[in-house]
């Protein structure tokens, strides 16, 4: 440590400032964060060497690290905080500040009152990021992936990522609205790709991820994308990619404190299936959220206190000390690289304007904004402080001239946003509408099934399985040999095995998904003597693709967001997220709405993520019945999603293989069974697995010229068939609708035509009338039925999905099945 022996405090004094110095630090340019009373600091304030400790921890840069249990990490941080600050490249810092503030002033003057969500007040973010990229270039980082919400986004796109100014200004000119009718997004939500050309000649690739107004929803998405890129790096280069591709998440202060997905994402940091070697979190802190001040936004001094749940350092820096900002950028980056840990930087400034440029903040904070309006621009303050005033003015004049030219060019450009160039690994995959040429055969013959099943059903010598697992392996061996029907668990295993053997990576995560909620999977075997594990799907064939399965933390939004992100940068993989129960998907609704359903339309971004959602009314109560089919169907348009409910093991097998092998990349929502996982009616044969493809519609070949046709999806299909057999209702056909969206109109029309002159068609569902597929399928079936002869059978509309009484459920289900077979007369509707 570079200290003077005569002024070095004793260890007790130094430890006091290391622990509590952040409470007295000079962090807020406007003085709103007054020093917090602290007895420990007062007791040592006059102790020998206390001045040195105050300079280290009570200036414009400080740190909270006492909650980190590892002494070596605390020591590393202390050495850098207490050392003489390294020299800063002040011309580079000044250039970043000048460009950041000049751009905002230009937009404010030329597009008065237009929303841009200005960065002014925290423009030190630009040199912070630039210095981080410089540090990355020195350590041969390949790419940094950045997430941020709307504030300052245009500035970062221009001055950090490297978008051309005329492309950004075209969004303000709005000269070609027809190009984005019904789609696209506002300019401050779009992503961007660029490069940082460092002073040492190295180049770091940069990507800013697209993000909706749901401020922090992008956090797990970017971390998942980085994990995919790191996995790809390891596969391509045979070495760890965690120090090559790095995530940087930029947060707002109010959102960091207030939005639960931040805490969920932080919790992923060191978990086996989600670790990326550390994320750099930067809180772009203007000490206000919309119109609300800190006392109503978080419960203690800093918005970053939520990060104390992890043993990671939290640096706080005054945004009007650009040298300190550049210094902490390097410290934070080096800490992440050294320890493979998350790190938080709290960049504290203010917001020069209202929440947006059409908002008047003086109605809520009049005194605050009088002071802000009188405050000089940061680049001017900094240039005077470091003796570069003339250079700063020259930089500002030159950049304004550049923006003038760019505006003239922008007026002739289309407003249609320039989508980021897709990486090479997306070649061959596409979105848009499904074409006939996209279809692939997914069947596998019995000989191939037997070969794949061997490693899945063989217990190695010396491995001591649980008796349940041993019995399962024996049963699955019989299934593969054709001696027993194939259930859902074996159908899934065979689908996975066939894919990894063919070079298609498979990744699955979710709560307890290694065993699975209903114990149907057991993808990981555990030795009962020493608890070492065996994953048979990782030993299917020599040179096979990666198979990963992870029990996730108790999170839906962050984990689904992570897997969505992974799928974005591993399009050739089958990537799946499984809900413990289907209704748990509710906890990730923002990820579904803003990313899975809309990303292609808004940003031109594709994903093949699969959601596995156990669904079925079985007397288990409202929270364990419904995966909310109706919500997904409401989101479905322009073939943005696939919504399917396979009713047997072979259909599930073909569906998973189809998703992986087709080059058409759309999210797939699968409503999977619970009680039907092992039911004989839902089991399949080897011949079923050899069938060419998934069937969107299951025809009923057992009935000819029926008087009535029942159409249903999922579990109730099997119950209807049992009821038909019990009633000997041989004149009733039962047709399965296995794919709900895109709606298989042609296949269903053909099946109805084949069935002949039926009296009526009945849609049957076990969900209440205001739930399930009812409102979606009814108008579509009405178009297909003769003379509108359609009626529907369902539970009465309800505010809650299902009863909590098993006996009430059984009574309802019996009534439902009875109504499906009751003659109500031709032409009646219901």
FENWO-V502501 format. One line per field, one symbol per residue. ss: DSSP state (H for helix, E for strand, L for the rest). phi: phi as a letter, one per 40 degrees, with the letter a starting at -180 (. if undefined). burial: b if it has 24 or more other ideal C-beta (glycine too) atoms within 12 Angstrom, else e. A space follows every 50 residues. Layout:
# FENWO-V502501
ss=???
phi=???
burial=???
This chain:
# FENWO-V502501
ss=LLLLLLLLLLHHHHHHHHHHHHHHLLLLLLLLLLLLLLHHHHHHLLLLLH HHHHHHHLLLEEEELLLLLLHHHHHHHHHHHHLLLLLLLHHHHHHHHHHH HHHHHHHHHHLLLLLLLLLLLLLHHHHHHHHHHHHHHHLLLLEEEEELLL LLHHHHHHHHHLLLHHHHHHHHHLLLHHHHLLLLLLHHHLLEEEEEELLL LLEEEEEELLLLLLLLLHHHHHHHHHHHHHHHHHHHHLLLLLLLEEEEEE EEHHHHHHLHHHHHHHHLLLLLLLLLLLEEEEEEELLEELLEEHHHLLLL LLHHHHHHHLLLLEEEEELLLHHHHHHHHHHHHHHHHHHLLLEEEEEELL LLLLLLLLLLHHHLLHHHHHHHHLLLLHHHHHHHHHLLHHHHHHHHHHHH HHHHHHHHHHLLLLLLLLLLLLLHHHLLLELLLLLHHHLLLLLLLHHHHH HHHHHHHLLLLLLLLLHHHHHHHHHHHHHHLLLLLELHHHHHHHHHHHHH HLLLLEEEEELLLLLLLLLLLLLLEELLLLLLEELHHHLLLLLLLLEEEE ELLLLLHHHHHHHHHHHHLLLLLEEEEELLLHHHHHHHHHHHHHHHLLHH HHHLLLLLLEEEEELLLLLLLHHHLLLLHHHHHHHLLLLLEEEELLLLHH HHHHHHHHHHHLLELLEEEEEELLHHHLLHHHLELHHHHHLLLLLLEELL LLLLLLLEEEEELLHHHHHHHHHHHHHLLLLEEEEEELEEELLLHHHHHH HHHHHLLLLEEEEEEEEELLLLLHHHHHHHHHHHLHHHLEEEEEELLLLL LLLLLHHHHHHHHHHHHHHHLLLLLLLLLL
phi=.cbcdcbccccccccccccbdccbccbbdbgcccdcdacccccbcbcdgc dcccccbbccbaabaccccccccccdccdcccccdccbccccccdccccc ccccccccccbdgccafdcdhbccdccdccccccccccbfccabbbbacc cgccccdccbchcccccccccccfcbcccbdgagacccbccabaabcccc gcbbcbabccacccdcccdcccccccdcccccccccbgacbccbbbcbbc bccccccbbccccccdccdbcdcbcbghbcbbccbbfabgbbcdcbbacb cbcccccccbcbcbcbbccbbdccccccdccccccdccbfbcabbbcbaa bcbcdbcbbbcccbbccdccccccccccccccdccbgbcccccccccccc cccdcccccccbcccdccccccddcccgbabgccbdcccbcbcbccccdc cccdccbbccdgcbccdccccccccccccccgcacccdccdccccccccc ccgccbbbaicgcccgdbfcbfcbcbcccbgcbbbdccbcacgcccbbab ccccabcccccccccdccbaccccbbbbccbdcccdcbccccccbdcbcc ccbgbbabdbbbbdaicbgbgccbbbcgdcccccccaffcbbbbbccacc ccdcccccccccccbbdbbbcccbccdbcccccbbcccccddacbcbccb ccbbfccabcbabgdcdccccccccccfccbbcbbcccbcadcccccccc cccccgcccabbcbaccdccbgcdcccdccccccccfgcbbbbaccdacb caccbccccccccccdccccbccbgcgcba
burial=eeeeeeeebeeebbbbbbbbbbbbbbbbbbebbeeeeeebbeebbebebb ebbbbbbbbbbbbbbbbbeeeebbebbbbbbbeeeeebbbbbbbbbbbbb bbbbbbbbebbeebbbbbbbbbbbbbbbbbbbbbbbbebebbbbbbbbbb bbbbbbbbbbbbbebbbbbbbbbeeeeeebeeebbbbbbbbbbbebebee eeebbbbbbbbbbbbbbbbbbbbbbbbbbbbbbeeeeeeebbbbbbbbbb bbbbbbbbbbbbbbbbbbbebebbbbbbbbbbbbbbbbbbebbbeebbee bbbbbbbbebbbbbbbbbbbbbbbbbbbbbbbbbbbbbbebbbbbbbbbb bbbbbebeeebeeebeebbeebeeeebbbbbbbeebebeebbeebbeebb ebbeebbeebeebebbbbbbeebebbeebebeebeeebeeebbbeeeebb ebbbbbbebeeebebeeebeebbebbbebbeeebbbbbbbbbbbbbbbbb bbebbbbbbbbbbbbbbbebbbbbbeeeeeeeebbbbbebbeebbbbbbb bbbebbbbbbbbbbbbbbbbbbbbbbbbbbbbbbbbbbbbbbbbbbbbbb bbbbbbbbbbbbbbbbbbbbebebbbbbbbbbbbbbeebbbbbbbbbbbb bbbbbbbbbbbbbbbbbbbbbbbbbbbbbebbbbbbebbbbebbbbbbbb eebeebbbbbbbbbbbbbbbbebbeeeebebbbbbbbbbbbbbbeebbee bbeebeebbbbbbbbbbbbbbbbbbbbbebbeebbeeebbbbbbbeeeee bbbeeeeebeebbeebbebbbeeeeeeeee
